[in-house]
Amino acid sequence: MSGYLAGLECSRCTAYYPGDSARALCECGSTLLARYDLAGIRKAVTPADIARRAPTMWRYRELLPVRDDAAIVTMGEGFTPMIPVPTAARELGVGELWVKDEGLNPTGTFKARGASASISRWRELGVTRFAQPTVGSGGHAWAAYGARAGVEIHTALPVSCPELGWKGSLSNGAHVYRVDGTVGDVFRILTEAAARYGWLPAGAGREPYRFEGKKTMGVEIIEQLGWDIPDAILYPTGGGVGIIGMWKVFDELEQLGWIGSERPRLVSVQVTGGAVVKAFHEGLEECRGAQHVNTIAPGIMVVKPFSDYLILRALRATKGWAVGVPDEESLHYMSWINRHEGLLLSPEGAATIAAVRRMVREGELGPTSRVVVFNTATGLRYPHLMDGPVPVILGSGTIDDAAVARASRAIGGATR
């Protein structure tokens, strides 16, 4: 199969490049977006055809950039479950609520999608050395897929990031650099090194193919809802690749005739004071930047996303919203959802639950709203946030009334 990638279009100046161009950015320095032969795809495949395919993101093969199937680097990523959470829906005050659980991807994170699509396409174009800035999960995903593809990955992250990310990257054979500084320092240092050594800078928005992997999240939501549209999708936003990708693919699906003109409201969720949240509510077309803060949810603390203007376009085009969430609320809902729905969310995922509550209070969501939130990584990546009740230690091996009472007290008397 030769694929349906037609070209790359600049998201600012609209310059157009051939599909086989090995460009990461436009000559003007802006983000490139992949464009497809949608008329050809419409003739070649239908939703019914897709329903018969394997449950991975590559079931949407025609909407992904790889020319030759033999070039695909995959570990079964995608088609993660949409888990209904009715207890949370009642607690928060919405009609229906689903968690799209991306923590079930390879490496335990949604970053697997972008790594699979990007590494597959770039390797097909002959690129074999990559620079990947990260706060942990992205570097780990790129390291894992890089190992599978036999390419060279250089990843850098702040020393404050959880050790699982960099230890996982090291175990996959990546070159890992821990930076005593902020995420901004990481980007600067790795970008300079990439220019010096000829590595491809693969940060969020700095090459076109990560959007393509991430956009499959949007197709899956629609397909898993029976090709129906939810009212809102709340997405933890760092670089914003997922929001941009989903916005892009909804337009592609409409042109294919698979959905109508209705769109879910795309909602950006960040830490309090996040750059996108501030720019959205101030009516700006680009972010001014935000002050770096230490947070339990580093994936939603980016001082100034590279493709910020596209994130803001996506929010406004879908009549979306932007919500800032303090750490204490993310930590609360990380525990609450685990206790009441059995899901171990990342702090970034838990922030979307807190954001639902805030949107209900602000009148942006209500008792009939059908809402999808994203958990972007398994909570197992954050063991340092799981401090809680201490289990009962038995001296005799017998569980008696006293032991049961002590266990009940340890969980605050909650004996569900």
Wavefront OBJ file of the C-alpha trace (Angstrom):
o trace
v 0.000 0.000 0.000
v 1.373 3.419 -0.977
v -0.615 5.412 1.593
v -2.718 8.533 1.209
v -0.400 11.223 2.565
v -0.553 14.063 0.032
v 1.642 16.763 1.537
v 2.565 18.996 4.452
v 0.931 22.394 4.947
v 2.219 25.215 7.112
v -0.231 26.114 9.854
v 0.687 29.808 9.574
v 1.755 30.847 6.077
v 0.013 27.906 4.272
v 3.185 26.976 2.348
v 2.827 23.461 0.952
v 5.458 20.733 0.692
v 5.344 17.319 -1.015
v 4.394 14.354 1.133
v 7.856 12.822 0.801
v 9.594 15.992 1.983
v 11.820 15.317 4.991
v 10.867 18.613 6.621
v 10.109 18.955 10.306
v 9.054 22.633 10.217
v 8.046 25.152 7.567
v 10.717 27.500 6.240
v 8.981 30.216 8.276
v 9.661 28.161 11.412
v 6.055 27.175 12.085
v 4.290 23.865 12.659
v 3.534 21.683 9.640
v 0.346 19.617 9.380
v -0.086 16.483 7.267
v -2.707 16.590 4.501
v -4.294 13.540 2.899
v -6.007 12.453 -0.297
v -9.384 12.306 1.422
v -11.252 11.636 -1.819
v -9.103 8.555 -2.301
v -9.673 7.423 1.280
v -13.430 7.885 0.913
v -13.406 5.453 -2.016
v -11.090 2.972 -0.310
v -12.512 2.436 3.177
v -15.661 2.800 5.279
v -16.350 2.700 9.018
v -17.683 -0.826 8.516
v -14.310 -1.874 7.088
v -12.519 -0.347 10.058
v -14.769 -2.185 12.530
v -13.381 -5.496 11.257
v -9.752 -4.526 11.851
v -7.427 -5.148 14.805
v -8.062 -2.915 17.850
v -5.019 -0.639 17.567
v -4.602 2.912 16.305
v -3.379 1.462 12.997
v -6.952 0.371 12.204
v -7.125 3.944 10.823
v -4.194 3.174 8.542
v -5.421 5.329 5.659
v -5.428 8.421 7.902
v -1.848 7.859 9.053
v 1.288 9.051 7.247
v 3.283 5.863 6.602
v 3.525 4.851 2.934
v 4.502 1.204 3.348
v 2.968 -1.096 5.960
v 6.381 -2.695 6.441
v 7.622 0.599 7.910
v 5.124 0.607 10.786
v 6.689 0.420 14.251
v 3.993 -0.793 16.611
v 3.463 -2.471 19.961
v -0.329 -2.562 19.771
v -0.887 1.036 20.873
v -4.297 2.625 20.717
v -7.948 1.619 20.942
v -7.788 2.124 24.684
v -11.048 1.658 26.599
v -13.682 4.310 27.200
v -14.638 3.520 30.777
v -17.981 4.836 32.068
v -17.721 6.293 35.574
v -21.338 6.761 36.722
v -20.520 7.378 40.387
v -18.219 10.215 39.381
v -20.829 11.578 36.961
v -23.382 11.810 39.780
v -20.851 13.342 42.165
v -19.735 15.967 39.654
v -23.179 16.798 38.266
v -23.019 15.666 34.633
v -25.226 13.262 32.724
v -22.641 10.780 31.446
v -18.902 10.636 32.014
v -16.278 8.410 30.419
v -12.562 8.111 31.092
v -10.495 7.434 27.974
v -7.757 5.461 29.717
v -4.509 6.028 27.835
v -2.548 4.496 30.695
v -3.197 1.110 29.078
v -0.937 1.903 26.119
v 2.582 0.442 25.836
v 4.871 2.260 28.322
v 1.727 3.261 30.228
v 1.125 6.557 28.434
v -0.634 8.215 25.494
v 2.805 9.215 24.225
v 3.010 5.759 22.634
v 0.704 6.937 19.842
v 2.872 9.846 18.756
v 6.054 7.807 19.079
v 4.643 5.030 16.903
v 3.459 7.339 14.109
v 6.474 9.670 14.162
v 9.233 7.090 14.361
v 7.515 4.968 11.703
v 7.319 7.844 9.238
v 10.716 9.404 9.932
v 12.503 6.075 9.708
v 10.734 5.516 6.386
v 12.229 8.847 5.276
v 15.700 7.733 6.383
v 15.947 9.660 9.669
v 17.463 7.579 12.471
v 18.553 9.999 15.237
v 16.087 11.949 17.365
v 16.124 14.515 20.184
v 13.135 14.200 22.514
v 12.593 16.670 25.389
v 10.311 15.257 28.054
v 8.979 15.372 31.579
v 9.313 11.590 31.703
v 6.580 9.707 29.872
v 7.320 11.045 26.380
v 10.986 10.198 26.606
v 10.162 6.705 27.838
v 7.740 6.100 24.950
v 10.198 7.368 22.357
v 12.961 5.268 23.906
v 10.820 2.127 23.752
v 9.704 2.652 20.156
v 13.198 3.755 19.215
v 14.539 0.470 20.569
v 11.967 -1.451 18.546
v 12.796 0.542 15.400
v 16.556 0.356 15.867
v 17.004 4.136 15.892
v 18.925 6.454 18.214
v 17.036 8.454 20.845
v 18.473 11.331 22.885
v 16.109 12.468 25.619
v 16.451 15.153 28.290
v 14.267 15.958 31.288
v 14.363 18.045 34.473
v 15.937 16.374 37.506
v 12.648 16.967 39.352
v 10.781 14.452 37.167
v 9.795 11.023 38.540
v 12.595 8.502 38.179
v 10.451 5.916 36.374
v 10.577 8.024 33.198
v 14.326 8.313 32.911
v 15.023 4.826 34.250
v 12.643 3.394 31.666
v 14.363 5.358 28.915
v 17.777 4.144 30.040
v 16.595 0.549 30.124
v 15.452 0.924 26.502
v 18.910 2.075 25.467
v 18.226 5.791 25.022
v 20.811 8.484 25.731
v 19.399 10.270 28.800
v 20.367 13.749 30.045
v 18.946 15.027 33.347
v 18.865 18.821 33.505
v 19.019 20.804 36.725
v 16.480 23.333 35.499
v 12.991 23.839 34.073
v 11.265 22.295 31.064
v 12.256 25.439 29.163
v 15.901 24.781 29.978
v 15.496 21.210 28.727
v 14.109 22.395 25.381
v 16.877 24.939 24.939
v 19.706 22.560 25.796
v 18.392 19.703 23.665
v 17.569 21.965 20.705
v 21.116 23.325 20.723
v 22.530 19.797 20.885
v 20.267 18.623 18.059
v 21.590 21.382 15.799
v 25.162 20.544 16.776
v 24.925 16.780 16.232
v 22.320 16.474 13.488
v 19.531 14.939 15.563
v 15.912 15.538 14.508
v 14.199 17.754 17.138
v 11.034 15.808 17.917
v 9.440 17.982 20.592
v 5.708 18.696 20.643
v 4.695 20.666 17.549
v 8.200 20.665 16.097
v 7.495 17.899 13.583
v 4.231 16.942 11.859
v 3.741 13.268 12.582
v 3.127 13.175 16.319
v -0.188 14.961 15.656
v -1.130 12.061 13.394
v -0.631 9.444 16.075
v -2.428 11.514 18.699
v -5.380 12.334 16.446
v -6.428 8.680 16.524
v -7.677 9.312 20.075
v -10.418 11.458 18.569
v -11.428 8.859 15.989
v -11.588 6.204 18.685
v -13.859 8.285 20.905
v -16.301 8.767 18.040
v -16.163 5.106 16.981
v -16.491 3.818 20.553
v -19.602 5.973 20.997
v -21.154 4.412 17.881
v -19.959 7.254 15.618
v -21.695 9.715 17.912
v -20.342 12.996 19.300
v -19.936 13.740 23.025
v -20.704 17.226 24.272
v -17.195 17.880 25.570
v -13.724 16.343 25.624
v -11.441 17.465 28.463
v -7.775 17.034 27.673
v -4.704 17.558 29.907
v -2.668 20.064 27.933
v 1.083 20.483 27.862
v 2.291 20.840 24.291
v -1.305 20.435 23.107
v -0.560 17.882 20.379
v -3.627 15.824 21.279
v -6.087 18.716 21.150
v -4.671 19.892 17.827
v -4.684 16.372 16.419
v -8.287 15.679 17.442
v -9.464 19.028 16.056
v -7.708 18.181 12.797
v -9.123 14.677 12.495
v -12.704 15.759 13.194
v -12.469 17.934 10.076
v -11.027 14.975 8.148
v -13.854 12.704 9.324
v -16.450 15.256 8.222
v -14.867 15.488 4.768
v -14.970 11.689 4.577
v -18.687 11.793 5.382
v -18.243 9.737 8.557
v -19.524 12.478 10.884
v -21.497 15.672 10.397
v -20.558 19.272 11.148
v -21.195 19.002 14.900
v -18.100 19.047 17.086
v -17.410 18.183 20.718
v -16.249 21.143 22.765
v -12.510 20.741 23.226
v -11.395 21.778 26.705
v -7.793 22.428 27.703
v -6.912 21.497 31.287
v -3.724 22.851 32.848
v -2.315 23.693 36.259
v -3.515 26.958 37.757
v -1.947 29.863 35.887
v -1.230 27.760 32.785
v -0.265 29.688 29.659
v -3.094 28.343 27.478
v -5.731 28.991 30.138
v -4.570 32.581 30.578
v -4.367 33.276 26.840
v -7.793 31.754 26.177
v -9.580 33.835 28.797
v -7.686 36.983 27.811
v -8.772 36.557 24.178
v -5.211 36.214 22.864
v -4.187 34.365 19.705
v -0.889 33.210 21.231
v 0.335 32.589 24.759
v 2.402 35.215 26.512
v 3.988 32.449 28.539
v 3.546 31.497 32.154
v 5.756 31.428 35.179
v 7.179 27.966 35.788
v 5.807 26.353 38.927
v 6.689 23.078 40.579
v 3.699 20.773 40.328
v 2.670 17.170 40.854
v 1.373 17.251 37.253
v 4.364 18.331 35.117
v 2.679 17.165 31.915
v 0.279 20.129 32.098
v 2.879 22.739 33.040
v 4.481 24.079 29.849
v 5.571 27.702 30.014
v 4.761 28.395 26.333
v 3.700 25.567 24.007
v 5.373 25.738 20.602
v 2.033 25.347 18.779
v 0.069 27.506 21.220
v -1.730 29.374 18.442
v -3.145 26.090 17.121
v -4.349 25.017 20.566
v -6.212 28.309 20.943
v -7.670 28.009 17.438
v -8.934 24.508 18.246
v -10.584 25.647 21.477
v -12.341 28.580 19.846
v -13.346 26.710 16.684
v -15.165 24.117 18.799
v -16.662 26.625 21.269
v -14.391 25.023 23.830
v -13.024 26.144 27.166
v -9.858 26.224 29.272
v -9.588 25.355 32.952
v -6.775 25.763 35.475
v -6.626 23.247 38.321
v -4.543 23.531 41.526
v -2.463 20.564 42.635
v -4.553 19.916 45.723
v -7.646 19.275 43.580
v -5.751 16.949 41.244
v -4.410 15.009 44.217
v -7.878 14.841 45.783
v -9.510 13.423 42.663
v -6.624 11.046 42.018
v -7.521 9.447 45.364
v -11.292 9.882 45.020
v -11.561 8.192 41.618
v -9.346 5.345 42.786
v -11.555 4.824 45.833
v -14.934 5.162 44.103
v -14.360 3.982 40.514
v -11.286 1.753 40.854
v -9.203 3.725 38.344
v -5.646 4.734 39.163
v -5.250 8.003 37.276
v -2.174 10.097 36.681
v -2.282 13.537 38.336
v -2.804 15.027 34.864
v -5.776 12.720 34.330
v -7.165 13.520 37.769
v -6.969 17.216 36.883
v -9.596 16.639 34.190
v -11.989 15.279 36.827
v -11.454 18.396 38.911
v -11.998 20.464 35.762
v -15.405 18.843 35.198
v -16.460 19.975 38.673
v -15.233 23.504 37.972
v -17.068 23.648 34.634
v -20.307 22.500 36.264
v -19.977 25.241 38.874
v -19.327 27.799 36.127
v -22.369 26.636 34.126
v -20.265 25.284 31.249
v -21.462 21.702 31.842
v -24.713 20.436 33.323
v -26.863 17.440 34.266
v -27.445 16.365 30.653
v -23.848 16.799 29.454
v -22.069 13.785 27.920
v -18.397 14.214 28.749
v -15.150 12.389 27.936
v -12.025 13.014 29.998
v -8.530 11.736 29.300
v -6.284 9.852 31.638
v -2.985 10.307 29.835
v -0.865 7.853 31.845
v -1.192 5.123 34.409
v -1.029 6.305 37.989
v 1.553 3.575 38.566
v 4.069 6.004 37.074
v 3.585 8.187 40.179
v 4.204 5.962 43.221
v 5.367 9.000 45.211
v 1.787 10.321 45.094
v 0.230 7.147 46.463
v 1.038 7.689 50.119
v -2.062 6.735 52.040
v -3.409 4.298 54.603
v -0.895 1.909 56.120
v -2.070 -1.708 55.879
v -2.620 -3.704 59.032
v 0.339 -5.870 60.042
v -0.780 -9.145 61.569
v 1.367 -10.696 64.224
v -0.390 -14.042 64.252
v -1.768 -14.630 60.771
v -5.359 -14.409 62.050
v -7.826 -11.767 60.911
v -10.045 -11.156 63.927
v -12.502 -8.399 64.862
v -9.726 -6.166 66.161
v -7.766 -6.477 62.906
v -10.856 -5.645 60.838
v -11.512 -2.598 63.022
v -7.928 -1.414 62.601
v -8.124 -1.881 58.829
v -11.364 0.115 58.741
v -9.789 2.953 60.706
v -6.813 2.969 58.306
v -9.081 3.847 55.379
v -11.094 6.376 57.305
v -13.901 3.981 58.144
v -14.797 3.420 54.487
v -15.667 -0.309 54.350
v -17.289 -0.581 50.938
l 1 2 3 4 5 6 7 8 9 10 11 12 13 14 15 16 17 18 19 20 21 22 23 24 25 26 27 28 29 30 31 32 33 34 35 36 37 38 39 40 41 42 43 44 45 46 47 48 49 50 51 52 53 54 55 56 57 58 59 60 61 62 63 64 65 66 67 68 69 70 71 72 73 74 75 76 77 78 79 80 81 82 83 84 85 86 87 88 89 90 91 92 93 94 95 96 97 98 99 100 101 102 103 104 105 106 107 108 109 110 111 112 113 114 115 116 117 118 119 120 121 122 123 124 125 126 127 128 129 130 131 132 133 134 135 136 137 138 139 140 141 142 143 144 145 146 147 148 149 150 151 152 153 154 155 156 157 158 159 160 161 162 163 164 165 166 167 168 169 170 171 172 173 174 175 176 177 178 179 180 181 182 183 184 185 186 187 188 189 190 191 192 193 194 195 196 197 198 199 200 201 202 203 204 205 206 207 208 209 210 211 212 213 214 215 216 217 218 219 220 221 222 223 224 225 226 227 228 229 230 231 232 233 234 235 236 237 238 239 240 241 242 243 244 245 246 247 248 249 250 251 252 253 254 255 256 257 258 259 260 261 262 263 264 265 266 267 268 269 270 271 272 273 274 275 276 277 278 279 280 281 282 283 284 285 286 287 288 289 290 291 292 293 294 295 296 297 298 299 300 301 302 303 304 305 306 307 308 309 310 311 312 313 314 315 316 317 318 319 320 321 322 323 324 325 326 327 328 329 330 331 332 333 334 335 336 337 338 339 340 341 342 343 344 345 346 347 348 349 350 351 352 353 354 355 356 357 358 359 360 361 362 363 364 365 366 367 368 369 370 371 372 373 374 375 376 377 378 379 380 381 382 383 384 385 386 387 388 389 390 391 392 393 394 395 396 397 398 399 400 401 402 403 404 405 406 407 408 409 410 411 412 413 414 415 416
